[in-house]
Amino acid sequence: MIKKMSLYTIIIVGLFGCGSINPYFKGFKVKPTEPLPYKTNLSSQKNAEEFVVSVKNKEQGIEEVRESVRFEATKYCLLYFGTSDINWKISQITQDWAFDSNSGKLIFSGQCEVR
C-alpha cells in the first residue's frame, strides 16, 4: 500500500512539474547575471504577443540600449509564450531594429513568435 501511495505521489508531482511557467505568480523575479546598463519598461495588452519596450534616452546610442531592451523582451516572451524568439519591428532604412524617439525615450516594438 505504501509503495502504491509513493508511486501515485511521484506521478502527481511529476505532472504538476510539466508545463509552462505560471506568469501570474507575482513572486517570480528574473534578474540578469550582470546588471543591465539601462532601465526599461515593457508594456502590452493582456496576454498579447505584441509588446513595446521603452528606455529613457539620455543621449546614449542605440547599441548601448539594445541589450537592456532584448533582456526585457525575452523575459516577457518566455514567461507568457514559452519562447525566446522575437520578431522585432525593422527599419526599412537601416535594416535594423526600428525605434521611435518620443518624450526623451527610445521606443522599440516587437512580437513574440508563437509556435
DASUL-V652753 format. One record per pair of residues at least 4 apart in sequence whose ideal C-beta (glycine too) atoms are under 7 Angstrom apart, sorted by the first residue. I is the first residue (numbers start at 0). GAP is how many residues later the second one is. D is the distance in whole Angstrom. If there is no record, write none. Layout:
I	GAP	D
I	GAP	D
//
This chain:
0	4	6
1	4	6
2	4	6
3	4	6
4	4	6
5	4	6
6	4	6
7	4	6
8	4	6
9	4	6
10	4	6
11	4	7
12	4	6
19	62	5
20	7	7
20	58	6
22	56	5
22	57	5
29	45	5
31	4	6
31	39	6
35	31	6
35	32	4
35	35	6
36	27	6
36	31	6
37	17	5
37	27	5
37	30	4
38	17	7
39	13	5
39	14	7
39	15	5
39	28	5
39	29	6
39	32	4
40	13	5
41	9	6
41	11	5
41	30	5
41	31	7
41	34	5
42	8	7
42	9	5
43	4	5
43	6	6
43	7	4
43	8	7
46	33	6
48	32	7
48	62	5
48	63	5
48	65	6
49	61	5
50	22	7
50	25	6
50	59	6
51	55	6
51	57	5
52	16	5
52	19	5
52	20	6
52	55	5
53	51	5
53	52	7
53	53	5
54	10	5
54	13	6
54	14	6
54	50	6
54	51	5
55	48	6
55	49	6
56	44	6
56	47	5
56	48	6
56	49	5
59	4	4
59	5	6
61	4	6
61	37	7
64	4	6
64	41	6
65	4	6
66	4	6
67	4	7
68	4	6
68	39	5
69	4	6
70	4	6
71	4	7
72	4	6
72	13	5
72	37	6
73	4	6
73	10	5
73	12	7
74	4	6
75	4	6
76	4	5
76	6	6
76	7	6
76	9	6
76	35	4
77	4	7
77	5	7
77	6	6
80	31	5
80	33	5
82	29	6
82	30	6
82	31	7
82	32	6
84	28	4
85	24	5
85	26	6
85	27	6
86	23	6
86	24	5
86	26	6
87	9	5
87	20	7
87	22	5
88	9	4
88	20	4
88	21	6
89	5	6
89	6	7
89	7	7
89	8	6
90	4	7
90	5	6
90	7	4
96	11	6
98	7	5
98	8	6
98	9	5
99	7	5
100	5	6
101	5	6
//
